[in-house]
Amino acid sequence: MKNKIASAKRLEKVRYDVRGPVVDEAARMERRGEKIIKLNIGNPTPYGFDATDNVLPSINENFLISQGYSESHGLAEAREAIAAYCAYKNIGGVIPENIFTGNGVSELIITSMQALLSSGDEMLIPSPDYPLWTAAVTLSGGKPVHYVCDESSDWYPDIEDIKSKITPRTRGIIIINPNNPTGAVYPREVLEDIVKVCVENDLVIFSDEIYDRLVMDGIQHISIASLTDEVLCVTFNGLSKSDRIPGLRCGWLTLSGDLESATDYIAALHLLSSMRLCSNVIAQSVISASLRAEETNDPLYKPGGRMYEQREFVYNALCSIPGVSVIKPRAAFYIFPKIDLDMYDITDDEQTALRLLREKKVLVVHGTGFNIKTPDHFRMTYLAQIPTLKTALERIADFLTTVKKK
Ligand code: PLP
């Protein structure tokens, strides 16, 4: 008999529920011809959003000149445009040499953790989080330590909780701003408090800002890197969401702040990025066109714009379901409602999401998939048009009546 092909031990604890078993079941149902309302991932394309006009012409124009490899850390023109964007966001001193392009932010999240962490090193990660961060820390041999983002304070990071979780092994903190899954955008004071903690405890800041141009309600997005030159800041961004080209896999990271102490880390980033040769060149070739655009905040996110109106609709509809409460998201395209467990009988939210899928044909992601402890949230995107959202929310409300406590 042949030996079983074992998978790598280091993957044992790595989880990524956003594309987990519930999604597999949805795929099986679709193969059987069932029609499902999919509100599970932030992929604008299936909801009728094409690439923005900022990048679409460049994609076509640059195709033939993008056939070869580029330098490992990216095309010079792209990195110059990113450096200028950092200056626009008041992030001091970012030079093209300290910018790395990647096949989406996803690849860079994994690279940035692989380059930093040794076995047992700890990383502070928000709860809820975008779970790739937790997965990347675990994959890299690190220990994820989750800090609370407080729903009762607009989902802002709880500074006292962060402080209480720092140990001699803590290497850095991850923030997701604007946030997935909550849609929170952090104010200056919160960011300044985080910087202070990092200066005092010698922590590296990793800031995932992929939604920075999809902000509503007149809020100005502030990059945490613009508030310090004392600590190393690694800032992540890309075009999957702002220019709606997730399939082209376009992301970058920038290094700012205390670069002097970071020479070993920067060398590790160079090594890892050269091992994967380069990131998608056609995607890099449109970065400058995207970042040159005069209107950096998407008009779809202003009153009357499709995303703004869908946010309003979904927020109001969720608030009208008994036992459901929700903090209004201020950016991105997700909402993270809370379900009152005194009213509803839910102990395993993944099973509940599976039942919702099977019984009502609506696909959402269970809250514990975002590394929260209590099974009382779920995440849905509001990328779909209002009539589809309306149907989905009616089905969710209907479904909840079937799990109501007697
Ligand atoms: N970071 C956050 C917060 C995200 O929500 C996502 C995707 O949903 C990513 C990173 C990954 O994006 P990319 O398509 O650039 O890999």
Residues whose N, C-alpha, C, O or C-beta is under 5 A from the ligand:
A	BS01	PLP	G42 N103 G104 V105 S106 Y130 I176 N180 D208 I210 G238 S240 P246 C250 G251
